Amino acid sequence: MARRRQKKGRNISGIVVLDKAPGISSNGALQEVKRLFEANKAGHTGSLDPLATGVLPLCLGEATKVSQFLLNSDKAYRARLQFGVRTDSGDSEGEVIESCDDFEVTAKQVEEALTQFEGEIDQLPPMHSALKVNGEPLYKKARKGEWVERETRKVKIYRIEMSAFATDQAEIEVACSKGTYIRTIADDLGQILGCGAHIVALRRTQAGVFTEADCVSVDTLRRCKEAGGLEAIDSQLVAMDKAIGDLPEVNLPSITASHIKNGQPVIVRHLPEEGLVRLYEEERFIGIGCIDDDGRVAPKRLIVS
């Protein structure tokens, strides 16, 4: 019988709210952080373009069980747009496909055009995106010169406004639902204005409950480890239940929690009528539960201590 291969690394759990640097992929950032923490398991919570910087929550160990909630969470971005040039990717890393030398755009025109993006809109995912078709990311097909028919998707823009303006550039801030492509907004805005536009700088300022204020850089993590070892770097971890802090809390006595951990629904007083909840055993986070049709709470994703 073949021996089961053991994972290398520490059994460490928590969330690293990384301030991703430019020029590196989300997976590249993840692997660097995984090496620094010497973790046996890690996952990110949705890709940021190599061009982009900012809030990228990374889940280590058991925290990967809450990664889907961060993936599905609302986001916020700050982007700097260049007018007069349209690229095939919607950002400065793409090939120029149209340019306009003789144009004039005013701040008022930009502000008026941005109102067309407010609320629920239909958005066409760009070819240069991580969206998979037949198991392959679209950006890989784009690099091979392939073009794929895509369907529009509905996304929500909660807030979009201009925060700075120059003759041929503008900075915008966007709060939006998951799956919104800011590069597509930039490209569409350029088409509305009739001069073309693309992104030259993009920063994610919020992902779910996490903001720029929660972030730590790879350089800071590296210095922490050099100065104080694994104990020092572990102090930078955020508790995994913070990622789902908007879910109602249900605190269970140990006897009741033991039933939950054995996969059995339990009756608890003062439960919400429906939905997901955070489960605690004597104040210790043990996982995510869901309310059954009969009003009991059942385990959904349990944390292995």
Secondary structure, DSSP 8 states (H G I E B T S, - for coil): --------SB---EEEEEEE-TTS-HHHHHHHHHHHHTBS-EEESS---TT-EEEEEEEEGGGGGGHHHHHTS-EEEEEEEEESEEESSSBTTS-EEEE-SS----HHHHHHHHGGGSEEEEE---SSSS-EETTEEHHHHHHTT-------EEEEEEEEEEEEE-SSEEEEEEEE-TT--HHHHHHHHHHHHTS-EEEEEEEEEEETTEEGGG-B-HHHHHHHHHHHHHHHHHTT-B-GGGGGTTS-EEEE-HHHHHHHHTT--B--TT--SSSEEEEEETTEEEEEEEE-TTS-EEEEEE---
